[in-house]
Amino acid sequence: MRRKICLLLLTLAALMLPVFMVGAEGNGAAPAGTPDAVHTPAPTDIPGPDVRFTRDFSSRYAEYGDQVTIAYTVRNDGALPIENVVIKDSLVGEVGTVDALGPGERKTISVRVNITKNCTSSPSIVYEYDGEKHTETCGSERISLAKVDLKVELDADKTNVAPGEMVTLRLSLVNEGNVNLYGLRAEEPVLGEMGSLVSALPPGEECVVTRTVQMKSTGTFQFMISGTSDTGGAISVQSNEMSVLVTPVAAEIRLILRAEADRTQLDGPGQVTFSLYVDNECSLELRNVTLSEERKGVIRELVFVPTGEMPAITEVYDVLENGTYRFQAQVTDSVGDRLTVYSEPIEIRIIDEDAEPTPEPSGGLNTPEPQGTTIPIHGGSPYRMEENPATFEKLMFGTSIILAAVLMIWYMTEKFRRFAERRRKARRRRKQKKNKRTNAKK
């Protein structure tokens, strides 16, 4: 019995010996003579991927129909190559693929996008690194349709001044668009080149510049503003016109008013035609001269009275009784003082005040020609003293026709000039776009 127990213990000891050897080997204390196959080495550490993915725009703003170039760059800063790189963008779909990029290598792929509306670019890449797939993204950015809108307003601190007085012109520029404006310059036909107004004008910002001018005569100012925008296109905007009147003070105004009547005696109630002559003896033109008669009131307002005597202005009155007619002209100077000049009074007498008004002759083939005393004139036809002169009406009618023709010619010329200017600007923009596309291809 004892022998059997000893054999059993020896057998158990023999079976447990390999277990103790493995445990000792795991603790770094393997006994001598242990086979090498029992030792398992620790795995080697492999660093993760390091990929840089960026995107650049040729412009964040574009005019309708323009093309924007988008460049996508992939750079492998990791220790192992990356493979099967696929670049995508929500704006254009699949951009392109790269078979492999070794450590430190980079690749750039560019595409052109035609812009017809506001859009957003959201790119990403998918690649393999050490047999595993990875994804990198780039932040979303917006490409907007450019709205180039520069508001230009011109005003002055005074619009009616005396000769030699100083006037301050104020030019206001407001960027009402959504793109930056650069290198804004101003030019005026009378004042010339004003130089650079502001180097950059962001959206919503305002720039105000002033210019002081000594006024020697009435003048009209209008500025032309030029520059560029974020899209690279040239801009050109014209301000409103601002007129400054130079009016002499009341002490320097020399205005003469003469009045004549076609007749001073009537057989009965009838009509009398008065002719008014305005003579401006100042060296400057006068503005807003009001003509009136003391009893009848305002006749008309003369907006512009040049130096010298103006053509006659006629006014017809119904005369029903004896009376004296006196005309006057009123003008306001640069400081607001009003000057009034009077004509010599004209007395109209009716011989028979109880007579009925003389009826107007009715038109027709049998209407008799009025008889009157004629005075022979050398080298011309006789002049009838009783006839109402119509020379002024014909002169005014002819003058009106000539003025209308001049205005029409000026209007068509100005319209053609503006049309030609727009065509030049369009050609310049197309040339700039063509140069941009040529440079982009290079």
Backbone torsions as a table, in degrees:
resi	resn	phi	psi	omega
1	MET	NA	-43.2	179.6
2	ARG	-64.3	-40.1	179.3
3	ARG	-60.2	-42.7	-179.7
4	LYS	-62.9	-40.4	179.8
5	ILE	-65.3	-40.7	179.7
6	CYS	-64.6	-43.7	177.9
7	LEU	-60.7	-39.2	179.6
8	LEU	-65.0	-41.2	179.4
9	LEU	-65.9	-41.4	178.4
10	LEU	-62.5	-39.4	179.5
11	THR	-64.1	-43.7	178.9
12	LEU	-63.3	-38.7	179.6
13	ALA	-65.0	-40.5	179.2
14	ALA	-64.8	-37.8	179.1
15	LEU	-69.7	-32.8	-176.7
16	MET	-83.8	-15.0	-176.1
17	LEU	-60.9	-45.6	178.4
18	PRO	-61.2	-32.2	-179.9
19	VAL	-65.5	-43.6	179.0
20	PHE	-65.1	-34.2	179.4
21	MET	-67.4	-42.2	177.9
22	VAL	-63.2	-42.3	178.8
23	GLY	-63.3	-40.1	179.0
24	ALA	-67.7	-37.6	178.3
25	GLU	-64.7	-38.8	177.8
26	GLY	-64.1	-25.3	179.1
27	ASN	-91.2	8.1	176.6
28	GLY	82.4	12.4	-179.2
29	ALA	-124.5	56.7	-179.1
30	ALA	-72.3	137.5	179.5
31	PRO	-70.3	159.3	179.8
32	ALA	-65.2	146.4	177.3
33	GLY	87.7	7.2	179.6
34	THR	-76.0	133.4	-179.4
35	PRO	-62.8	147.9	179.4
36	ASP	-66.3	-27.9	-176.5
37	ALA	-62.0	-20.6	-178.9
38	VAL	-74.4	-23.7	-176.2
39	HIS	-83.5	127.1	177.6
40	THR	-110.6	114.6	-177.4
41	PRO	-70.2	154.9	178.3
42	ALA	-73.4	143.8	-178.7
43	PRO	-68.1	151.7	179.6
44	THR	-82.1	137.0	179.1
45	ASP	-78.7	127.2	178.0
46	ILE	-110.5	122.1	-179.2
47	PRO	-67.1	154.7	179.6
48	GLY	-76.0	174.8	-178.2
49	PRO	-72.0	152.0	176.6
50	ASP	-136.4	91.9	-174.2
51	VAL	-117.4	131.2	176.9
52	ARG	-104.1	123.5	-178.9
53	PHE	-123.8	117.7	-178.5
54	THR	-130.1	163.9	179.4
55	ARG	-143.9	139.3	-179.2
56	ASP	-131.1	146.6	178.7
57	PHE	-109.6	145.7	170.3
58	SER	-71.6	-26.7	176.6
59	SER	-164.3	142.6	175.9
60	ARG	-87.1	-8.5	178.7
61	TYR	-129.7	147.3	179.9
62	ALA	-150.6	146.1	172.6
63	GLU	-76.0	161.0	-175.7
64	TYR	-58.7	127.9	179.1
65	GLY	88.9	-8.8	178.4
66	ASP	-74.3	160.8	177.0
67	GLN	-106.4	139.8	176.6
68	VAL	-116.1	130.8	178.3
69	THR	-90.9	128.6	177.4
70	ILE	-115.2	125.5	-179.4
71	ALA	-110.6	124.4	178.6
72	TYR	-107.7	127.5	-177.6
73	THR	-121.8	129.2	176.7
74	VAL	-117.1	128.2	179.3
75	ARG	-129.7	131.1	-179.8
76	ASN	-97.9	106.5	176.2
77	ASP	-100.7	9.7	-178.7
78	GLY	-84.5	-178.1	-177.9
79	ALA	-88.2	-20.1	-178.5
80	LEU	-119.9	158.7	177.8
81	PRO	-66.5	155.8	170.2
82	ILE	-112.0	147.8	-173.1
83	GLU	-133.1	160.4	175.3
84	ASN	51.8	54.0	-178.9
85	VAL	-82.0	126.9	178.9
86	VAL	-121.8	124.0	-179.8
87	ILE	-105.4	129.8	178.8
88	LYS	-131.2	156.3	176.5
89	ASP	-146.1	135.5	179.4
90	SER	-61.7	-20.6	-177.7
91	LEU	-80.6	-36.2	-174.6
92	VAL	-123.0	-3.6	-176.0
93	GLY	85.5	-139.3	178.7
94	GLU	-76.5	124.7	-177.9
95	VAL	-84.3	-47.2	-178.1
96	GLY	173.9	176.5	-179.2
97	THR	-130.5	156.4	175.4
98	VAL	-131.4	126.4	-177.5
99	ASP	-65.0	-50.5	-177.4
100	ALA	-159.0	149.2	174.0
101	LEU	-133.1	119.9	177.1
102	GLY	-76.1	171.3	178.5
103	PRO	-56.1	129.2	179.4
104	GLY	84.3	-5.2	-179.1
105	GLU	-88.0	157.5	179.2
106	ARG	-141.0	159.6	-179.1
107	LYS	-146.6	134.2	179.1
108	THR	-119.9	131.1	176.9
109	ILE	-123.1	128.8	-177.8
110	SER	-115.0	144.5	175.5
111	VAL	-134.9	156.0	176.6
112	ARG	-111.8	134.0	-176.7
113	VAL	-119.0	128.3	176.5
114	ASN	-82.7	122.3	-173.3
115	ILE	-99.7	119.3	175.2
116	THR	-123.9	-3.2	178.7
117	LYS	-161.9	171.9	175.1
118	ASN	-67.2	134.4	-176.8
119	CYS	-144.3	167.5	-176.4
120	THR	-128.5	137.2	177.5
121	SER	-105.4	124.8	178.6
122	SER	-132.4	85.3	-175.1
123	PRO	-88.2	160.5	176.3
124	SER	-156.1	161.1	175.0
125	ILE	-131.2	149.9	173.5
126	VAL	-125.5	132.3	-177.8
127	TYR	-148.4	168.9	177.5
128	GLU	-112.3	136.0	178.3
129	TYR	-137.9	118.9	-178.6
130	ASP	55.1	39.5	175.8
131	GLY	83.8	-1.7	-179.1
132	GLU	-116.6	147.2	179.2
133	LYS	-86.0	141.9	178.9
134	HIS	-136.6	158.4	-178.3
135	THR	-131.5	136.1	174.0
136	GLU	-126.3	143.5	179.2
137	THR	-125.1	161.5	175.5
138	CYS	-124.8	144.0	-175.1
139	GLY	-57.9	151.3	178.9
140	SER	-74.1	137.4	176.6
141	GLU	-137.6	152.2	-170.9
142	ARG	-104.8	140.6	170.2
143	ILE	-112.4	121.2	-172.8
144	SER	-112.4	150.0	171.1
145	LEU	-69.2	131.7	-176.7
146	ALA	-76.6	135.6	173.5
147	LYS	-118.2	101.3	179.8
148	VAL	-94.2	110.4	-175.4
149	ASP	-144.0	103.1	178.3
150	LEU	-110.1	119.4	178.4
151	LYS	-95.5	125.1	-177.1
152	VAL	-123.0	124.4	179.3
153	GLU	-128.8	136.8	179.9
154	LEU	-120.7	131.5	173.4
155	ASP	-144.8	174.8	-177.0
156	ALA	-137.1	153.9	-179.9
157	ASP	-73.6	-22.9	176.8
158	LYS	-144.0	143.2	179.3
159	THR	-117.1	-3.1	177.6
160	ASN	-139.8	109.8	-173.3
161	VAL	-131.9	168.2	175.8
162	ALA	-87.3	159.9	178.7
163	PRO	-57.3	133.1	179.7
164	GLY	85.5	-4.9	-178.6
165	GLU	-75.9	149.3	-178.8
166	MET	-88.6	138.9	177.7
167	VAL	-125.9	134.2	178.4
168	THR	-100.6	116.3	175.7
169	LEU	-88.6	136.9	-178.0
170	ARG	-121.1	120.3	-178.7
171	LEU	-112.0	118.9	-178.1
172	SER	-109.9	127.6	177.7
173	LEU	-116.9	124.8	179.5
174	VAL	-126.6	125.3	177.5
175	ASN	-85.3	100.3	-179.8
176	GLU	-96.8	10.1	177.2
177	GLY	-94.6	-163.5	-179.3
178	ASN	-119.0	13.2	178.8
179	VAL	-125.8	155.9	176.9
180	ASN	-71.9	145.6	175.3
181	LEU	-114.2	139.6	-173.1
182	TYR	-127.2	150.7	171.8
183	GLY	57.0	46.5	-178.5
184	LEU	-74.0	127.0	-179.7
185	ARG	-126.4	157.6	-178.1
186	ALA	-128.3	144.6	177.0
187	GLU	-143.0	140.6	-178.6
188	GLU	-133.3	135.9	-175.1
189	PRO	-57.4	-37.1	-178.0
190	VAL	-85.4	-45.6	-175.5
191	LEU	-83.9	-19.1	179.1
192	GLY	85.5	-158.1	-177.4
193	GLU	-76.4	127.1	178.7
194	MET	-96.7	-5.3	178.7
195	GLY	81.1	-164.0	-176.3
196	SER	-74.8	131.2	177.5
197	LEU	-92.1	-45.0	-179.8
198	VAL	-156.9	141.0	-178.2
199	SER	-75.2	-36.0	179.8
200	ALA	-147.7	139.4	179.6
201	LEU	-131.0	99.8	-178.4
202	PRO	-68.3	164.6	177.8
203	PRO	-58.1	136.0	178.7
204	GLY	84.1	-8.3	-178.1
205	GLU	-88.0	158.0	-179.7
206	GLU	-125.6	143.6	175.9
207	CYS	-128.5	130.6	-178.7
208	VAL	-123.0	127.3	176.0
209	VAL	-126.8	150.7	-179.2
210	THR	-126.4	155.7	178.3
211	ARG	-145.2	127.8	179.9
212	THR	-98.3	130.0	-175.4
213	VAL	-128.3	137.8	174.1
214	GLN	-89.6	122.7	-175.3
215	MET	-93.6	120.1	174.6
216	LYS	-104.6	-24.5	176.9
217	SER	-150.9	166.4	179.7
218	THR	-59.5	133.9	-177.7
219	GLY	-142.6	157.0	177.0
220	THR	-122.9	131.1	-176.5
221	PHE	-116.3	143.6	175.5
222	GLN	-154.8	123.8	-175.0
223	PHE	-99.3	146.5	173.6
224	MET	-111.3	121.7	-178.6
225	ILE	-105.0	131.6	179.0
226	SER	-131.2	158.5	180.0
227	GLY	173.3	-163.6	178.0
228	THR	-132.2	168.1	-179.9
229	SER	-124.7	-179.9	179.5
230	ASP	-60.6	-25.6	-179.4
231	THR	-77.4	-10.3	-178.1
232	GLY	91.6	-8.1	-179.3
233	GLY	-81.1	152.4	178.3
234	ALA	-82.5	147.3	177.5
235	ILE	-123.0	151.6	178.3
236	SER	-149.9	118.9	-176.3
237	VAL	-130.3	138.5	179.9
238	GLN	-105.4	138.5	177.3
239	SER	-80.9	172.6	173.4
240	ASN	-72.9	161.3	177.6
241	GLU	-82.7	140.9	177.3
242	MET	-129.3	118.1	-179.3
243	SER	-102.4	135.4	176.8
244	VAL	-119.5	119.0	-178.7
245	LEU	-87.5	133.8	174.7
246	VAL	-107.8	109.9	-176.1
247	THR	-119.7	132.2	178.4
248	PRO	-67.3	156.7	177.1
249	VAL	-71.4	164.4	-173.5
250	ALA	-56.7	-35.3	-178.1
251	ALA	-68.0	-19.9	-177.9
252	GLU	-101.8	-4.9	-179.3
253	ILE	-79.6	126.4	177.4
254	ARG	-123.9	100.5	-175.5
255	LEU	-125.3	131.9	-179.4
256	ILE	-120.9	135.7	178.8
257	LEU	-123.6	122.9	175.8
258	ARG	-116.4	144.9	179.0
259	ALA	-131.7	138.8	177.5
260	GLU	-132.9	149.0	176.9
261	ALA	-116.4	145.6	-179.1
262	ASP	-70.6	-20.0	175.0
263	ARG	-161.4	149.7	-178.8
264	THR	-113.2	-6.3	177.1
265	GLN	-128.6	138.1	178.0
266	LEU	-125.0	143.8	174.6
267	ASP	-70.3	-25.5	178.5
268	GLY	-163.3	-178.4	178.3
269	PRO	-53.8	136.8	-178.7
270	GLY	-170.0	-163.4	-176.8
271	GLN	-107.8	144.4	177.1
272	VAL	-127.3	133.2	178.7
273	THR	-101.0	122.4	178.6
274	PHE	-102.8	138.5	176.2
275	SER	-113.2	125.5	-178.1
276	LEU	-110.3	134.8	179.7
277	TYR	-121.7	121.0	179.8
278	VAL	-105.3	125.1	-178.1
279	ASP	-121.3	113.3	179.1
280	ASN	-95.7	108.1	-178.2
281	GLU	-94.9	9.5	176.5
282	CYS	-80.2	164.1	175.9
283	SER	-82.1	-11.2	179.3
284	LEU	-116.5	153.4	175.8
285	GLU	-72.0	155.6	178.4
286	LEU	-110.5	151.7	-179.2
287	ARG	-122.4	148.6	172.4
288	ASN	54.9	59.9	175.6
289	VAL	-94.5	123.8	-176.5
290	THR	-100.2	124.7	176.5
291	LEU	-101.0	138.0	-179.6
292	SER	-154.7	168.8	174.7
293	GLU	-119.5	142.7	-170.5
294	GLU	-55.6	-39.3	-177.5
295	ARG	-98.5	-34.5	-174.8
296	LYS	-84.4	-20.0	179.0
297	GLY	93.5	-160.8	-172.8
298	VAL	-67.9	135.8	175.5
299	ILE	-95.8	-56.2	176.2
300	ARG	-166.3	167.1	177.6
301	GLU	-114.8	124.9	179.3
302	LEU	-90.6	111.2	-177.9
303	VAL	-68.0	-36.1	-175.0
304	PHE	-136.6	124.9	177.3
305	VAL	-123.5	104.4	-178.3
306	PRO	-73.6	171.7	176.6
307	THR	-67.2	136.8	-178.4
308	GLY	104.7	-175.1	-177.8
309	GLU	-90.6	134.4	178.9
310	MET	-85.1	160.0	172.8
311	PRO	-60.8	157.8	-175.9
312	ALA	-62.5	142.6	174.4
313	ILE	-112.4	121.7	-174.7
314	THR	-100.1	148.9	176.0
315	GLU	-143.9	129.5	-177.9
316	VAL	-106.2	128.4	178.8
317	TYR	-120.1	143.5	169.8
318	ASP	-81.2	117.9	-178.1
319	VAL	-103.3	114.5	-178.3
320	LEU	-107.5	-11.9	-179.5
321	GLU	-155.6	167.6	178.1
322	ASN	-61.3	143.8	179.3
323	GLY	-172.4	165.8	178.0
324	THR	-113.3	131.1	-178.7
325	TYR	-111.8	130.0	-179.1
326	ARG	-134.2	124.8	-176.7
327	PHE	-103.2	156.1	-178.8
328	GLN	-142.7	153.7	176.6
329	ALA	-126.8	129.9	-178.5
330	GLN	-118.6	138.4	178.8
331	VAL	-140.9	143.9	178.8
332	THR	-105.6	131.2	-177.5
333	ASP	-85.1	-173.1	-173.8
334	SER	-68.5	-21.0	-179.9
335	VAL	-102.8	7.2	176.5
336	GLY	93.9	-0.6	177.5
337	ASP	-76.9	139.9	-177.9
338	ARG	-102.8	132.0	178.4
339	LEU	-114.8	133.9	-179.6
340	THR	-123.8	129.4	175.8
341	VAL	-119.2	149.7	-174.1
342	TYR	-121.3	151.6	172.8
343	SER	-89.0	169.3	173.9
344	GLU	-68.8	140.6	-179.9
345	PRO	-67.8	146.8	178.7
346	ILE	-120.9	122.7	-179.1
347	GLU	-96.9	127.8	178.4
348	ILE	-111.2	127.3	-178.7
349	ARG	-117.9	141.8	175.1
350	ILE	-110.3	119.9	-176.7
351	ILE	-66.6	-47.1	179.8
352	ASP	-119.3	96.3	-176.2
353	GLU	-71.5	-19.4	-178.6
354	ASP	-86.0	-7.1	-178.0
355	ALA	-71.7	153.9	177.7
356	GLU	-72.6	152.5	177.0
357	PRO	-59.7	138.8	179.2
358	THR	-66.0	121.2	-178.1
359	PRO	-68.9	150.2	176.8
360	GLU	-73.5	138.7	178.2
361	PRO	-65.5	132.5	179.4
362	SER	-84.3	146.1	-178.9
363	GLY	-72.3	155.0	177.4
364	GLY	158.6	168.0	-177.3
365	LEU	-69.2	-29.7	-174.7
366	ASN	-97.2	10.9	-179.2
367	THR	-69.4	122.6	-177.8
368	PRO	-71.5	144.7	178.2
369	GLU	-74.8	133.2	-178.7
370	PRO	-62.5	140.1	179.7
371	GLN	-93.2	146.6	178.7
372	GLY	-161.0	163.8	177.4
373	THR	-73.8	132.6	-178.8
374	THR	-109.6	147.0	178.6
375	ILE	-118.7	119.5	-179.9
376	PRO	-67.4	141.1	179.3
377	ILE	-123.6	129.8	-179.3
378	HIS	-65.3	129.5	176.2
379	GLY	77.8	13.5	-179.3
380	GLY	-158.7	177.4	-179.3
381	SER	-79.8	157.2	-179.9
382	PRO	-63.7	156.3	179.0
383	TYR	-112.0	126.8	-179.9
384	ARG	-88.2	121.7	-176.4
385	MET	-70.7	-30.7	-177.0
386	GLU	-82.9	-10.4	-178.8
387	GLU	-77.7	145.3	175.5
388	ASN	-77.2	121.1	-177.9
389	PRO	-65.6	134.2	179.0
390	ALA	-113.4	12.8	-177.0
391	THR	-62.5	-41.2	-176.8
392	PHE	-65.8	-41.7	179.8
393	GLU	-61.5	-41.9	179.2
394	LYS	-65.2	-39.6	179.4
395	LEU	-63.2	-44.0	179.0
396	MET	-64.8	-39.3	179.3
397	PHE	-63.8	-45.6	178.7
398	GLY	-63.5	-40.6	178.0
399	THR	-62.5	-40.3	178.5
400	SER	-61.9	-42.2	179.0
401	ILE	-62.2	-44.0	-179.3
402	ILE	-64.3	-44.0	178.8
403	LEU	-61.7	-41.7	178.7
404	ALA	-62.3	-40.6	179.3
405	ALA	-66.2	-41.6	179.1
406	VAL	-63.1	-44.1	178.7
407	LEU	-62.2	-40.3	179.3
408	MET	-64.9	-42.8	178.2
409	ILE	-62.7	-43.3	178.2
410	TRP	-62.0	-42.6	-179.4
411	TYR	-62.2	-45.8	-179.5
412	MET	-66.0	-39.2	178.4
413	THR	-63.1	-44.5	179.3
414	GLU	-64.2	-40.3	179.4
415	LYS	-64.5	-41.8	178.8
416	PHE	-65.9	-38.1	178.9
417	ARG	-62.9	-44.1	179.2
418	ARG	-65.5	-37.6	178.1
419	PHE	-64.0	-42.7	178.3
420	ALA	-64.4	-37.4	178.4
421	GLU	-64.0	-41.6	178.4
422	ARG	-64.4	-39.2	178.8
423	ARG	-64.9	-40.0	177.3
424	ARG	-63.3	-40.8	178.6
425	LYS	-64.6	-41.1	179.9
426	ALA	-63.4	-43.4	178.0
427	ARG	-63.0	-39.1	179.0
428	ARG	-64.7	-40.0	177.8
429	ARG	-65.4	-42.7	179.5
430	ARG	-63.1	-38.6	178.8
431	LYS	-64.6	-41.4	178.6
432	GLN	-63.7	-41.3	179.4
433	LYS	-64.9	-40.7	179.5
434	LYS	-63.6	-40.9	177.3
435	ASN	-63.4	-39.8	178.3
436	LYS	-62.8	-43.8	179.5
437	ARG	-66.1	-37.7	177.8
438	THR	-64.1	-43.1	178.7
439	ASN	-65.6	-36.8	179.8
440	ALA	-65.7	-38.9	178.2
441	LYS	-64.4	-38.5	177.9
442	LYS	-63.4	NA	NA
